[in-house]
Amino acid sequence: MLAALSAAVVWAMIPVGALDVPVDRSSHSVPTPKGGGVGIVAAYAVGTIWSSRGSGSVELPLLVAALALACVSYLDDVRNWPFAVKLAAQLAAAVAVMSCGQMVFRLALPGDVALPLGMAGVVLTLGWLLFVTNAVNFIDGLNGLAAGCTLIGCVMAALAAPHLLEMQAGSLAAGVAGFLPFNYPRARIFMGDVGSQVCGFLLADFAVLAAGDARASLVVPLALLPILADAAFTLVRRALQGAHLAQAHRGHLYQVAQRSGMKAALVSALYWLFSAWGGACGLLAGRSGGGGWVGFAACAASSLPLLPWVWLVARKSKQAGITLW
């Protein structure tokens, strides 16, 4: 039902969404409406409220923060506000949920290991929420890439912590499932910032909520690892080059792969596989016994596909004569 609601809203947004007109750095070649994320947000909101009716367990701070961020992000899709406005909205949303107690002071890891963070957890939680929100936003440059990874992350989160995240992660997953057919493999509409920023923010907060559960604490971070690694790798590389970090570009690994001749649909599908592999590593680690090495082994295993991917992209870009990332 929620997927159908999302699909209906996405379909309705196609004729009214602001057009994303292609420029030199764009991966698409024809003007395409954006704002499909409105359907994702609608499904998440309705699902969260409906599933918790009468129980008093609505995650009100997270829902309100996500809706506020969605409103600002949709206006940004229409008006193209500067990055500082986006960051301010993200910061306000993060502070809102943190002020209601959603912070990580102790990280539970597989193998009965607990990592105390103390007051450093405040800074780390804020940094995590902002980084993941922007990473998912940055990665939303090929049809289905961000949406597919979000769907996988939500499914993994619901499987890892059904007592904690099934309601919210399931609602977000349904919203993304209703959107994806309109965006992959051929895009009739993009999710826009209203979709990518809210998806990133919610996924980041799901990880915060699960941080105290050793069975689930690694699942969302490892499912998001291909996105986070791509964003971090690109930011570090551009910083070393002296580039303006807030300036739009086409230097992410997934973008370089597509510019080098790989089909966009294939690149997105590969990131889905990387995401599913990472989430599965987190799930297995959380459900296994053993000592403190389990979490380390899960992180190491989840990163295995990424180094060959970087090598492949570098090789193909060289073959294609791409020198500027």
Secondary structure, DSSP 4 states (H G I P E B T S, - for coil): -HHHHHHHHHHHHTTTSPEE---TT-S-SS-EEB-THHHHHHHHHHHHHHHTTTTT---HHHHHHHHHHHHHHHHHHHH---HHHHHHHHHHHHHHHHTTT---SEEEETTTEEEE-TTHHHHHHHHHHHHHHHHHHHHTTSTTHHHHHHHHHHHHHHHH-HHHHHHHHHHHHHHHHHHGGGTSSS-SSB-HHHHHHHHHHHHHHHHHHHTT-TTTTTHHHHHTHHHHHHHHHHHHHHHHHT--TTS--S-SHHHHHHHTT--HHHHHHHHHHHHHHHHHHHHHHHH----THHHHHHHHHHTTTHHHHHHHHHHHHHHTT----
